């Protein structure tokens, strides 16, 4: 699942993001969502989030959905 819709992303979700410094290469970083930084319901490049380790980037794909976490 892609990360363009805000409604699909919740704190605690495991996601792959692309950091600002990695936008050219497209290198993905995996982590758990701590905060959702994008206010709009949709963003074509992915919803911007802060991971639990403090890194900020745009969600490219959701690795684990809410049903799998329970």
Buried (B, 14 or more C-beta within 10 A) or exposed (E): EEBBBBEBBEEEBBBBBBBEEEEEEEEBBEBBBBEBEBEEEEBEEBBBBBBEEEBBBBBBBBBEEEEEEE
